[in-house]
Amino acid sequence: MNKSKKILTTLLLSFVICISLAGCSLQDKIEEYSRDKEQCYLNTEDVTQFSFKGNKYTILEDTVSNGGLGEWVGYIRQLVAIDEKGNVLLQEDMGATTFQTLADLTDKAPEAAYIIPFLNVYAAPNANSYLIVDVNGGYHKAVINENIKDTDTVFDFRETEQSVSGDFTISPNNATQLLCDEAIYQVTSETVSNDELGSYIDIIAESVTFNTETKIPLSKEDLSNIDWYGENATQGREQWFYTDIYEIYGTNKTEAVAVRINNHYYIAKRQ
């Protein structure tokens, strides 16, 4: 998958994991809680705009913290594939999203440049001058189109957090190592808590099965071959599911980062 199509945030992945683990019961609760909320619709010709109760809003770059949210008033809850110009090519209901849906979305919209999750819409606390939209892992302010000022900056869907100066990938020679430009990050057994996480850096969203002795990733062909003669009977195998990468508070990201593997954040140290 093209890296630009993987700008899915931790929030999206967590949402997908919860749906996968909890099944219909969680989805039923989500639908129940949102019954009295306003459904919002994205402008298919400009993903930075949406409608809410008959008014058209533009999403801004400005964000607020979790504590800056007002009342939950609406929802978009769509996984959206868009092109370079911000035109919506395809939308999938987040309620039915699974990891397979993510792959299917890319197949259905091969010309998509970005895939972005849009979740809930909130009122501003103690004010009615703007709304707040949960998009791509951030709580972005949104104002009525007529109220946009020259000083406002519209949400740039092309902007993604980059890891150091490039993208993180899994080493093809060692599944326990990450590559970024020419740097190698070794995943350690040390973990960090959510409270120790800094800024979001990147996402990998890949599952890899590897030989526990050599650490070399196994190909699909290796995994599908049946060992009729027991030649690989003693071969240990391990599967890691890499998701998001964060900075660690108090540590420069050129020295070490936190990477989520199998639902735990491990420290990956630069070699």
Secondary structure, DSSP 8 states (H G I E B T S, - for coil): --GGGG---HHHHHHHHHHHHHTHHHHHHHHHHTTTSEE-EEETTEEEEEEETTEEEEEEEEEE-GGG---EEEEEEEEEEE-TT--EEEEEEGGG--HHHHHHHHHH-TT-SEEEEEEEEEE-TT--S-EEEEETTEEEEEEEGGG--TT--B--TT----BTTB-EEE-SS-TTEEEETTEEEEEEEEEE-GGGEEEEEEEEEEEEEEETTT--B--HHHHH---TT-TTTT--EEEEEEEEEEEETTB-TTTEEEEEETTEEEEEEE-
